[in-house]
Amino acid sequence: MQCPYCGKEMTGGYLATGPGRIAWLMEEPGAHAYPQREDEFFLTKPSFWKCGSVKAAYCKACKIILTKI
């Protein structure tokens, strides 16, 4: 997918929660979503709740994440 702002190729991945934090992950999470790679990161502070995720695309250049709802 191309970024609608800069036209560069976006990286596919997932927005995921767990535990209680939202993270950007390159692969679909299992029971918990913990960043493991250099370009993966948490979007919120920690908590202890269930994990959920949606497919999303991240543009490193523009610092945006796009997802279909």
Secondary structure by P-SEA (a helix, b strand, c coil): ccccccccbbbbbbbcccccbbbbcccccccbbbbccccccccbbbbbbbbbbbbbccccccccccccc
